[in-house]
Amino acid sequence: MKKISKLLASAAVAVSIFSYSIGTADAASQAKTLTLPSSYGTLTSNAWRSGLTSSGNTYQFEYQTSAVYSGSQTVEWIKTSWETCASLRNSASMSIGVSGDGVSASASSSWQNICASAYWQNSNGSKGAYSNRRNAVIKPKSDYRSGTVSIQNEAKVKLKGDARSWAINASV
């Protein structure tokens, strides 16, 4: 019987003040590949996001992440875990298109790094784990610090017959 782990979402709010450059968040993508030992093959972490678009009092962007194993070994499980962050203030909020994922800044006028995270895991022998293409929303526009949207994706795999797991990160 195929076993696919459910999509779980968690929200983490890290309140710190960071120094960010001013500017718009342009579309970006990154692929990072890890060569596994013992001729096991490779593991690739992929992260992609669109540029921000303005819609009413919100900024919106799309994103997608994945973990891809390439090799001849049997996969026990493979997981893509992503964290989406932005600098917000004054109770501004961000949702990342996953049920129960909304996070908000505190009421302070100081900039805060706010993050929401989720993951998708396959335990059915698949060599890939892919998030759906999702839409993220930040509101209101006035309490988002320009150029601060980021996505970090951790790709992680466990191969059958080996106690170890391997991971690699990509970020945009």
N, C-alpha and C positions, 0 to 999 in steps of 0.2 A: 504494500500500500504506500502510495506516495505521501510523503509528509512535508508539508510546507509550513514553515513557521509564520505566525501572524505578524502583521505589521504592528510594531509597537512604537509608540511615540512618547517622548518625554521632553519636558521643557526645563531648561536650566537658565536661570537668570544670574549672570555674573555682573555685579555692579562694580565697575571700575572706570576710571577716567583714562582714556587713551589719547594719544596724539595722532590725529589723522590728517591726511592731506585733503584739501578742498578739491572737488571735482566730481563729475558724474561717474556712475558705475557703468562702464562700457561692458559689452558682451565679452565673455572670457571662457576659455576651456583649458584643461590640463589633463594629461595622461602620464602617470608615473608607473614604471614597470620594475618589479623585483624579480631577479633571477633566483630561483629556489635551489638549494643544494641537492646533491645526489642525482643530478640530471632529472629532477622532478618537473622541470618546465618553468613557467613564469606566472606571476600574478600581476594584474594591472588594475590600478585605481583610476577611474575616470570621473571628472567633475566638469559640468558645463552650466553656465547661466547666461541668460539674455541680458541686454541692457535694461535699465529702468525705464518704464513708460509712465507718464502722468495720466491719471484718470480721476477726474473730480478732485477730491481732497486726499487722494491716495497715490502712492507709487506702487507699481506692480512689476514683477519680473518672473520669468519661468526658469526652471532649473531641472537638471537630471543628473543622477549619479549611477555608477555601476562598479561591480567587482567582477573581473573576468580571469578565469584560470585557463592557461593553455599548456597542455601536457598530456601524458598518457596515463597518469594515475587516476584512481577513482576518488571522486570528491565525497567526503563525508558531509561537510556543510561549507557554504560560502556565504559571506555577508557583506552588504554595503551599509555603512553607518555614516550618516551625514549630520553636520551641524551648520546651521545658518545663523549668521550674526549681523547685527547692525548697531550703530550708535544712535540711541534715542534719548529723549528726555520728556518731562512733563506728562507722564502717563501715556505716551504714545505706544502703539501696539504693533506687533508683527505676527502674521500667521503664515505658515509654510505649506498649506494645502494638505495637512494630515489631520484627521479627526482629533480634537482635544489638544491642539498644538499651540494655541494662542499664548503669547507672552507679552508682557508690558513693562515699560520702564516705571520707576517710582515717580511720585509727583514732583521730584526735584527738578530744578532748572539746569542742573549739571548733566553733562553728557554721560551716558551709561552704556556699556557694551552689553547688549541683550542678545541671548542665543536661544534657539529652539533646535531640538535634535530628534531624529527618528532613525529607524533601520529596517532593512528587509533582509531576511535570511532564507535561503533554500537549503533543505536537507533531503532532497530527492535525487541526488546524484548529478544534478545540473552543474555545468561548469561556469555558470554566470548568475549573478544576482543584480537585478536592475530596479531602481526606483522608477515609478511612472513619471512622465513629464508632469511637473506640478507648477502651480501658480502661487507665488507668495505675494502678500499684500502688506504694505506699511502705511499706517495712518496716525495722525494727520501728516501731511507733507512737511509742514513747518517745523516739526519736531524730529525730523530725520536729519542726521549730519551727512552732508553730501559726500559721496565716494566711499562710504564705509561698509557697504554690503559685502559679505564674504561667505563662502561655502567651503567647508573642509570635508572631504570624504575619506573614510578609512575602508579599504578593501581587506578582507580577512578570509583565509581559507584553512580548512583542516582536511588533510588527505587520509583516506582509510589506511590503516596499518602503521601509522606514524603518530606518536604521542604529541608531536609539536603542531603548532599552528603558525601561520605567517601573515604579516600585515604590511601594508604600505599606504601612505597618505598622498592625496592630491588636493590642492586648494586653489580656489579662484576668488 
